[in-house]
Amino acid sequence: MNNSIPSRFLRDITLLLNVPRSEFLDVPECKDPFDQKSRLDFFKLLRGKTKSEPQPKVNPKQKHIRQFNTAVWLSFKNPPDKPVALLLQYKDSKGEFSIIVDESTPDSSTTMMLSGDTNLEFYGELEYLKAIATGLKKDHLFFVEEIHVQRIRSKGEKKDNTNYWLVSNE
């Protein structure tokens, strides 16, 4: 079941992070970074100067599912009185959608953490992926202490710890 919400229905969106494409796309990897020939072949592959077989076009009607672990730690000067939600916003071949990761009301605390695992169902290719928040007013002063969006790979996929994205103010 897809819990995606068309983004046009959301109000007061605050961008927290543009997720790097390497986190949600299957990009080529350098097999041996210490071997000069392997490194040069990898760079040629990235620049498109090798004779590789053409990549098959992705069917825009084909459904894909990716799982992401997302977390954000927010600090407020004055905590908001309404709930704050963390969402992942994406654009695929059917349009722009958002999916809720977590939602909470900060009460009297000046810090809060929103986190969760999310199954992202999309069609065709993902054009972009963003971490956004709703429930924050434009004049509300807040800081993003830490944020991360990490793809959870299935057992068949190669596990790579280098695709961990973390932003911190420290």
MOPE-V602084 format. One line per field, one symbol per residue. ss: DSSP state (@ for helix, = for strand, . for the rest). A space follows every 50 residues. Layout:
ss=???
This chain:
ss=....==@@@...======..@@@@...........@@@@@@@@@@@@... ............==============.......=========..====== ====......=============....=======.......========= ==........@@@..===..
